[in-house]
Amino acid sequence: RIKREEIPSLNHPLGRATSAPSDPLLTGIGTHYTYLWVGTPSQRISVIVDTGSYRTAFPCDPCSSCGNYLDYHESGPFIPSDSSTFTATNTRATQRYSEGDGWSGYKVYDQTFLGAETIDESPSASKLSIDMELYCQDEIDGLFVVQRADGIMGLGFKASSPILQLESTDSLDTNTFSLCLAREGGTLSLGETASHLWTAPMTYASMTTSKNGFYRVTIYDIRIR
């Protein structure tokens, strides 16, 4: 359980200080999303937080099938030519999701860190900036066209997950992350749990990971009140 009055929201993005690097979660169309700051100088990209995938991707200019982008998304597509640290590769990927939507794009690398809606709201976040593996979407369909967030950040247990990339570069001590999800928004904490939000001891369950990066727990009982 968490203290409801301390849940970060759109108007109160970070709650109080914590020893774990924390970033705000905001709500979109049935999703929670947060912000990446990508490139040099940094460009803000909003991304859905997804524990069921492991690639981080967002539209880059040009994107031939992104629709009327500014009608739906928070901002325009990422502009690679404006970043002095952007590196493109010839590796392409296509990702589909259980909702039926998906994207195609190419692998890139650029300086990236997680932060708040503005850099001033999380001034120390850039200390965790790394040359991160990302994907530039040049084709999207389904909800990716009309969702509020610009892209998606996969937190599955694969090497391309931002959490494992941060750990592999010694930016985080462990590959731990925690999500506080609420109707008003929430918090993503990196490296440990946001214990300042607890009102009772944390309960743990054994977990395994699969080859596709999914997190698995065994459910013995479900009770609805």
PyMOL commands that set and color helices and strands:
alter all, ss='L'
color gray80, all
select helices_A, chain A and resi 4-6+69-71+80-82+119-121+125-128+143-146+162-168+195-197
alter helices_A, ss='H'
color red, helices_A
select strands_A, chain A and resi 22-27+32-38+43-50+56-59+87-96+102-115+130-141+151-154+177-182+185-190+208-209+215-216
alter strands_A, ss='S'
color yellow, strands_A
deselect
rebuild
show_as cartoon
